[in-house]
């Protein structure tokens, strides 16, 4: 059974850091694109970051660029999201998701990023984990 489990969330003060983990079971992540998404109360689900399957290219939403880093450990079948300089507006439920994405040859990086950060392109989701940034 394909399963994704997030961990590492919690309460942190503004300016602090957290590292989220997304552990997979029932399948190997190394050929899948894995995305991190978040949803704050009353808002839609937002693409935060994504790492591609083959090649491991990384992509970030504008609001987290320069602060968040996505990485993959294939030996542990886990994808991480290192979140630094957290701000209250980062407060949300964070989800990881996996998908087998196949951008067409010649797609620009911008087009691939848009595909990788679109929640509708992902069919396998974790249960979500809360991140709260507050003093």
Backbone as JSON, one array per atom type, in Angstrom:
{
  "sequence": "XXXXXXXXXXXXXXXXXXXXXXXXXXXXXXXXXXXXXXXXXXXXXXXXXXXXXXXXXXXXXXXXXXXXXXXXXXXXXXXXXXXXXXXXXXXXXXXXXXXXXXXXXXXXXXXXXXXXXXXXXXXXXXXXXXXXXXX",
  "N": [[0.85, -1.2, 0.0], [0.62, 2.13, -0.94], [2.01, 4.79, 0.79], [2.44, 7.93, 2.41], [4.07, 9.71, 4.93], [4.18, 12.47, 6.96], [6.4, 14.28, 9.12], [7.83, 16.2, 11.85], [6.75, 18.7, 12.22], [5.39, 21.5, 14.13], [5.43, 23.96, 16.81], [6.99, 27.06, 16.43], [9.08, 29.91, 16.98], [8.94, 33.15, 15.38], [11.4, 33.6, 12.87], [12.66, 31.28, 13.43], [13.52, 27.77, 12.79], [12.51, 24.76, 11.13], [12.5, 21.29, 10.26], [10.87, 19.41, 7.99], [9.85, 16.06, 7.35], [9.18, 13.6, 4.89], [8.21, 10.51, 4.64], [8.19, 7.61, 2.71], [6.34, 4.64, 2.03], [5.74, 1.4, 0.66], [6.32, 2.03, -1.92], [9.01, 3.24, -4.0], [10.56, 6.38, -3.79], [12.33, 7.52, -5.57], [11.97, 7.84, -8.32], [9.85, 9.44, -8.51], [8.24, 12.63, -8.66], [8.22, 14.76, -5.9], [6.29, 16.77, -3.93], [5.89, 19.56, -1.73], [3.23, 21.0, -0.09], [1.04, 23.52, 1.22], [-1.61, 24.52, 3.4], [-3.46, 27.05, 4.66], [-5.88, 28.07, 7.14], [-8.98, 28.73, 5.63], [-7.89, 29.25, 3.18], [-6.69, 28.31, -0.1], [-4.93, 25.34, -1.25], [-1.46, 25.56, -1.45], [1.38, 25.44, -3.53], [4.54, 24.75, -2.33], [7.18, 23.71, -2.53], [9.13, 21.57, -4.67], [10.59, 18.55, -5.79], [12.08, 17.0, -8.48], [11.71, 13.74, -10.05], [13.61, 12.01, -11.8], [16.85, 13.2, -11.93], [16.48, 15.16, -9.95], [15.85, 17.92, -9.82], [15.08, 21.06, -8.31], [12.39, 23.1, -7.09], [10.72, 26.11, -6.16], [8.14, 27.92, -4.48], [7.34, 31.41, -4.8], [7.07, 32.69, -2.34], [8.68, 31.35, -0.57], [11.2, 31.06, -1.53], [14.65, 31.04, -1.15], [14.47, 30.71, 1.56], [13.5, 28.18, 2.21], [14.47, 24.77, 1.73], [14.46, 21.96, -0.28], [15.08, 18.46, -0.22], [16.31, 15.16, -0.98], [16.6, 11.86, 0.26], [17.45, 9.03, -0.97], [18.21, 6.55, 0.03], [16.89, 6.41, 2.43], [14.38, 6.66, 1.57], [13.0, 9.08, 1.69], [11.89, 12.45, 1.7], [12.88, 15.75, 2.41], [12.06, 18.92, 3.9], [13.62, 21.7, 4.6], [13.09, 24.41, 6.59], [13.74, 27.67, 7.03], [14.11, 30.86, 8.71], [11.43, 31.3, 9.47], [8.14, 32.66, 9.32], [5.16, 34.23, 10.66], [3.24, 34.06, 8.62], [3.82, 31.69, 7.42], [2.49, 29.79, 8.76], [0.54, 26.95, 8.68], [-1.11, 23.92, 7.54], [0.98, 21.43, 6.45], [1.6, 19.44, 3.65], [2.91, 16.53, 2.08], [3.34, 15.18, -1.17], [3.24, 12.83, -3.87], [4.04, 12.13, -7.26], [4.1, 10.81, -10.58], [5.54, 12.57, -12.81], [5.72, 13.8, -16.11], [7.2, 15.93, -17.89], [6.99, 17.46, -21.09], [9.4, 17.12, -23.74], [11.6, 19.87, -24.11], [10.23, 21.67, -22.56], [10.18, 24.67, -20.67], [12.04, 25.71, -17.73], [10.38, 27.2, -16.13], [7.86, 26.33, -16.88], [7.94, 23.65, -16.1], [8.26, 24.0, -13.37], [5.78, 25.17, -12.75], [4.1, 23.03, -13.26], [5.01, 21.23, -11.35], [4.38, 22.41, -8.96], [1.69, 22.41, -8.78], [-1.1, 21.41, -7.12], [-3.14, 19.72, -8.15], [-1.89, 17.95, -9.84], [-0.94, 15.89, -8.4], [-1.41, 12.73, -6.97], [-1.05, 11.13, -4.75], [-1.05, 11.5, -1.37], [0.15, 12.68, 1.81], [-0.98, 12.73, 5.25], [-0.82, 15.2, 6.34], [0.69, 17.84, 8.31], [0.92, 19.99, 11.09], [2.26, 23.26, 11.1], [3.15, 25.88, 13.07], [3.84, 29.21, 13.43], [4.7, 31.4, 15.75], [4.97, 33.9, 18.29]],
  "CA": [[0.0, 0.0, 0.0], [1.39, 3.35, -1.07], [1.74, 5.67, 1.91], [3.36, 9.02, 2.73], [3.88, 10.16, 6.31], [4.94, 13.66, 7.31], [6.78, 14.48, 10.51], [8.73, 17.32, 12.08], [6.06, 19.98, 12.41], [5.27, 21.97, 15.51], [5.37, 25.4, 17.09], [8.31, 27.69, 16.39], [9.01, 31.36, 17.03], [9.37, 33.81, 14.15], [12.84, 33.55, 12.67], [13.17, 29.95, 13.74], [13.64, 26.76, 11.73], [11.98, 23.41, 11.28], [12.73, 20.4, 9.13], [9.82, 18.43, 7.78], [10.22, 14.83, 6.65], [8.11, 12.87, 4.19], [8.69, 9.15, 4.48], [7.32, 6.81, 1.85], [6.33, 3.18, 2.16], [4.94, 0.77, -0.38], [6.89, 2.37, -3.22], [10.25, 4.0, -3.87], [10.33, 7.76, -4.2], [13.4, 8.11, -6.35], [11.57, 8.2, -9.68], [8.66, 10.27, -8.41], [8.31, 14.0, -8.18], [7.63, 14.93, -4.57], [6.0, 18.17, -3.65], [5.39, 20.02, -0.44], [2.14, 21.95, -0.24], [0.51, 23.96, 2.5], [-2.95, 25.1, 3.38], [-3.82, 27.8, 5.85], [-7.34, 28.13, 7.3], [-9.7, 29.65, 4.76], [-7.15, 29.47, 1.93], [-6.48, 27.15, -0.95], [-3.66, 24.63, -1.1], [-0.4, 26.3, -2.15], [2.61, 24.72, -3.79], [5.66, 25.34, -1.61], [8.44, 23.26, -3.11], [9.01, 20.31, -5.37], [11.83, 17.97, -6.3], [11.71, 16.1, -9.57], [12.16, 12.37, -9.93], [14.9, 11.86, -12.47], [17.66, 14.41, -11.92], [16.37, 15.85, -8.67], [15.75, 19.38, -9.9], [14.26, 21.59, -7.23], [11.58, 24.25, -7.45], [10.18, 26.75, -4.97], [7.21, 29.01, -4.63], [7.95, 32.72, -4.61], [7.03, 33.11, -0.95], [9.63, 30.61, 0.26], [12.51, 31.03, -2.19], [15.73, 31.59, -0.33], [14.29, 30.35, 2.97], [13.22, 26.75, 2.3], [15.29, 23.9, 0.88], [13.95, 20.6, -0.4], [16.14, 17.5, -0.53], [15.85, 13.77, -1.03], [17.53, 10.8, 0.66], [16.88, 7.82, -1.57], [18.47, 5.4, 0.9], [15.86, 6.41, 3.48], [13.09, 6.81, 0.89], [12.45, 10.22, 2.41], [12.14, 13.8, 1.2], [12.9, 16.71, 3.5], [11.88, 20.34, 3.65], [14.25, 22.53, 5.62], [12.43, 25.71, 6.59], [14.46, 28.65, 7.83], [13.54, 32.21, 8.77], [9.98, 31.14, 9.43], [7.34, 33.84, 9.65], [3.77, 33.85, 10.99], [2.47, 33.72, 7.41], [4.12, 30.31, 7.04], [1.63, 28.92, 9.54], [-0.36, 26.18, 7.82], [-0.92, 22.48, 7.5], [1.89, 21.1, 5.36], [1.38, 18.12, 3.07], [3.77, 16.08, 0.99], [2.61, 14.42, -2.18], [4.1, 12.23, -4.88], [3.42, 11.91, -8.56], [5.01, 10.5, -11.66], [5.32, 13.65, -13.75], [6.51, 13.66, -17.34], [7.17, 17.12, -18.72], [7.32, 17.2, -22.49], [10.73, 17.63, -24.14], [11.65, 21.27, -24.49], [9.55, 22.54, -21.62], [11.05, 25.58, -19.93], [12.08, 25.48, -16.29], [9.2, 27.85, -15.56], [6.71, 25.47, -17.13], [8.09, 22.48, -15.25], [7.97, 24.45, -12.01], [4.34, 25.36, -12.6], [3.51, 21.7, -13.18], [5.45, 20.56, -10.12], [3.79, 23.08, -7.79], [0.24, 22.4, -8.91], [-1.61, 20.27, -6.33], [-3.98, 18.81, -8.93], [-1.06, 17.0, -10.56], [-0.46, 14.88, -7.46], [-2.49, 11.83, -6.59], [-0.75, 10.42, -3.51], [-0.86, 12.55, -0.37], [0.24, 12.38, 3.22], [-2.12, 13.18, 6.06], [-0.6, 16.6, 6.7], [1.25, 18.12, 9.62], [0.75, 21.41, 11.41], [3.38, 24.14, 11.41], [2.66, 27.13, 13.62], [4.91, 30.17, 13.71], [4.1, 32.39, 16.64], [5.74, 34.25, 19.47]],
  "C": [[0.88, 1.24, 0.0], [1.01, 4.32, 0.05], [2.84, 6.71, 2.06], [3.04, 9.52, 4.13], [4.79, 11.34, 6.57], [5.27, 13.67, 8.79], [7.65, 15.72, 10.62], [8.06, 18.66, 12.28], [6.03, 20.38, 13.87], [5.17, 23.46, 15.6], [6.79, 25.96, 17.12], [8.12, 29.2, 16.42], [9.41, 31.96, 15.68], [10.89, 33.89, 14.06], [13.45, 32.19, 12.9], [13.15, 29.02, 12.53], [12.94, 25.47, 12.13], [12.41, 22.6, 10.07], [11.61, 19.37, 9.08], [10.37, 17.22, 7.02], [8.98, 14.21, 6.03], [8.65, 11.49, 3.87], [7.69, 8.34, 3.68], [7.44, 5.34, 2.19], [5.43, 2.62, 1.08], [5.4, 1.09, -1.79], [8.17, 3.14, -2.99], [10.06, 5.37, -4.5], [11.27, 8.24, -5.3], [13.01, 8.46, -7.78], [10.33, 9.09, -9.7], [9.03, 11.72, -8.12], [7.62, 14.06, -6.82], [7.47, 16.41, -4.3], [5.6, 18.38, -2.21], [4.37, 21.12, -0.72], [1.7, 22.38, 1.15], [-0.85, 24.58, 2.32], [-3.22, 25.75, 4.72], [-5.35, 27.85, 5.96], [-7.96, 29.15, 6.36], [-9.02, 29.92, 3.43], [-7.02, 28.18, 1.14], [-5.13, 26.52, -0.71], [-2.62, 25.26, -2.02], [0.82, 25.42, -2.35], [3.78, 25.44, -3.14], [6.99, 24.99, -2.28], [8.24, 21.9, -3.75], [10.39, 19.85, -5.81], [11.45, 16.93, -7.34], [12.24, 14.7, -9.32], [13.56, 12.21, -10.51], [15.64, 13.2, -12.43], [17.59, 15.21, -10.64], [16.39, 17.35, -8.76], [14.79, 19.88, -8.83], [13.57, 22.88, -7.66], [10.94, 24.79, -6.17], [9.15, 27.79, -5.35], [7.88, 30.33, -4.27], [8.05, 33.09, -3.13], [8.07, 32.42, -0.07], [11.03, 30.55, -0.35], [13.56, 31.72, -1.32], [15.62, 31.24, 1.14], [14.12, 28.84, 3.16], [14.12, 25.99, 1.33], [14.71, 22.5, 0.9], [15.12, 19.68, -0.77], [15.56, 16.1, -0.44], [16.96, 12.84, -0.54], [16.95, 9.49, 0.15], [17.1, 6.59, -0.7], [17.41, 5.28, 1.99], [14.46, 6.55, 2.88], [12.3, 7.97, 1.49], [12.82, 11.52, 1.7], [12.0, 14.77, 2.37], [12.57, 18.1, 3.0], [12.46, 21.1, 4.82], [13.67, 23.93, 5.51], [13.15, 26.62, 7.57], [13.76, 30.0, 7.79], [12.02, 32.17, 8.69], [9.27, 32.38, 9.94], [5.91, 33.4, 9.96], [2.95, 33.45, 9.75], [2.8, 32.34, 6.85], [3.27, 29.31, 7.81], [0.59, 28.25, 8.64], [-0.22, 24.7, 8.13], [-0.1, 22.16, 6.26], [1.66, 19.64, 4.94], [2.51, 17.78, 2.1], [2.93, 15.21, 0.06], [3.59, 13.92, -3.23], [3.32, 12.01, -6.17], [4.5, 11.54, -9.56], [4.71, 11.52, -12.76], [6.24, 13.5, -14.95], [6.39, 14.92, -18.18], [7.6, 16.79, -20.14], [8.72, 17.73, -22.8], [10.66, 19.1, -24.55], [10.91, 22.21, -23.57], [10.57, 23.43, -20.92], [11.04, 25.21, -18.46], [10.84, 26.06, -15.63], [7.98, 26.96, -15.73], [6.76, 24.22, -16.25], [7.79, 22.84, -13.81], [6.47, 24.58, -11.79], [3.64, 24.0, -12.47], [3.8, 21.05, -11.83], [4.82, 21.16, -8.88], [2.27, 23.12, -7.85], [-0.33, 21.19, -8.18], [-2.4, 19.26, -7.15], [-3.19, 17.76, -9.69], [-0.59, 15.84, -9.69], [-1.61, 14.03, -6.95], [-2.28, 11.12, -5.27], [-0.33, 11.45, -2.47], [-0.66, 11.96, 1.02], [-0.94, 12.98, 3.96], [-1.99, 14.63, 6.49], [-0.04, 16.74, 8.11], [1.21, 19.62, 9.86], [2.09, 22.07, 11.68], [2.78, 25.47, 11.87], [3.84, 28.01, 13.98], [4.3, 31.31, 14.51], [5.03, 32.66, 17.81], [4.89, 34.09, 20.73]]
}
